């Protein structure tokens, strides 16, 4: 199993290295780092920092996808939790703000999980409901305006630093370790994979598939809520119209780039986060390149296509055959 | 007091036979797009204020960003036989048939904030809009005047790619600075009109331009992106408003807050008061049959730190931006 992991991650690591090299080529100062007011300053830090929301979303999303589900509502949940956090920030302490915002994410996750696990709705339809309604809820909370706050505690969550690293990055790292410890440190990960692989067989084998499905949606909601708080803290305001907009798609993309199949049954947390970093490395590179913005989406599409092609089993089969032939010739 | 007002109103109504005698005041239906942005919310609240000022009964229908809802709202306004219809069209095409219905019912239609496809020009009374090319020009002229003859590298935060407002604000700014060889846009990227993207893009601009030292000014197609960019500059240890000049468009309350703090220099107003001029036009049309020009351009006013930003912030913050 441990020997399997590096081989599985090879394509992603290669893709990241290639994109980093391209970034270095379009922007010579890409790897420059310096200390600015006690925090590291440079494009690499930007990649980590800006990649945090999608990385957090992908942590929840990868578990949902492992159960053969999908969660389209994470962007809307970000907007809700950000709106709640911003509305409470100046009148309540950080513990209250955080528990209210994360609690909202938990409730959203419970709702999705209930629709999927208990009512047996198809995940894409069930979560579509909250994707549409959730943004409306967030707009109701903010009354359609950008709610700003100045609470230093919450601002620190978005803009502070720990040992030179931005706080969001530290939080994402902590969440990765926590999620990894819970699902891989116990049999939970295996049970989640079993649920996604074959729910009926797993249930007959004694796996509580309903509880599994419910809990992954809840975790996905909590991760999304955390991402929403960080996104709001970053701009010192909650923008219900735009916070987390389309990020559900980036999160799904990150999971897919990380090699997790949408058909469920297996997953890798680290590779999903790596997928998020690949997306952000590309985004930051595009911004640094100085190309006209009309090319942004095109470049992104081509890169994503290339990364996914590298992972395609058919293509790697052909590539393997070619290298195999070369080896036998030599 | 109320009685007096009522008396006065009914007296005017009696004098002006053109007005429906039962109401004594104009009833206008307003098909608003929906709550797509803070500016839109402000436009709605200013419209209510302007209507109340003129004792006009304004019925607002929120279309939730859907044309079909706007068409339904217009049909229902026609059925209610309102005196005029205001329309803030969500898209520029597909209005011909419903506007023909309004024309047949002899109800004048005034477009607010956005124009529609030229094929329907005879179908509406007038359009009250801002000229977004001109907004960009005002921003560019201010920068050229402020910088003087010094060389100045400008970075630009564009609006959403393909949005006409973004294209026009870029065009206007480019035209204004083209006359000055010392002004040059060195980087231009889209910030999608949002704070978060404005901040992210500005961060990358700062990295790409040697820590921001070679940047002399930032031009943002809206204030929200500028608010994000100001945060990015501060986090990079730069002083926005002093080391780097800022000019943006819209005049939302938060940019005045930044101005009070000395972190923003100038903003060009996209006035949320489109209903005011429209109400005046309708009143004149109903009273004296005055036919207005097809386009009424709202003023693109420039605000700087010299304009008492605190006072403007206070007056704007309640409008729902």
Boltz contact constraints between the chains, C-beta under 6 A:
constraints:
  - contact:
      token1: [A, 27]
      token2: [B, 208]
      max_distance: 6.0
  - contact:
      token1: [A, 36]
      token2: [B, 237]
      max_distance: 6.0
  - contact:
      token1: [A, 43]
      token2: [B, 207]
      max_distance: 6.0
  - contact:
      token1: [A, 46]
      token2: [B, 203]
      max_distance: 6.0
  - contact:
      token1: [A, 50]
      token2: [B, 200]
      max_distance: 6.0
  - contact:
      token1: [A, 144]
      token2: [B, 35]
      max_distance: 6.0
  - contact:
      token1: [A, 144]
      token2: [B, 41]
      max_distance: 6.0
  - contact:
      token1: [A, 145]
      token2: [B, 38]
      max_distance: 6.0
  - contact:
      token1: [A, 145]
      token2: [B, 320]
      max_distance: 6.0
  - contact:
      token1: [A, 145]
      token2: [B, 321]
      max_distance: 6.0
  - contact:
      token1: [A, 235]
      token2: [B, 195]
      max_distance: 6.0
  - contact:
      token1: [A, 235]
      token2: [B, 196]
      max_distance: 6.0
  - contact:
      token1: [A, 235]
      token2: [B, 228]
      max_distance: 6.0
  - contact:
      token1: [A, 239]
      token2: [B, 195]
      max_distance: 6.0
  - contact:
      token1: [A, 242]
      token2: [B, 194]
      max_distance: 6.0
  - contact:
      token1: [A, 287]
      token2: [B, 189]
      max_distance: 6.0
  - contact:
      token1: [A, 287]
      token2: [B, 201]
      max_distance: 6.0
  - contact:
      token1: [A, 287]
      token2: [B, 204]
      max_distance: 6.0
  - contact:
      token1: [A, 288]
      token2: [B, 204]
      max_distance: 6.0
  - contact:
      token1: [A, 288]
      token2: [B, 208]
      max_distance: 6.0
  - contact:
      token1: [A, 290]
      token2: [B, 187]
      max_distance: 6.0
  - contact:
      token1: [A, 293]
      token2: [B, 158]
      max_distance: 6.0
  - contact:
      token1: [A, 293]
      token2: [B, 161]
      max_distance: 6.0
  - contact:
      token1: [A, 293]
      token2: [B, 189]
      max_distance: 6.0
  - contact:
      token1: [A, 293]
      token2: [B, 190]
      max_distance: 6.0
  - contact:
      token1: [A, 294]
      token2: [B, 161]
      max_distance: 6.0
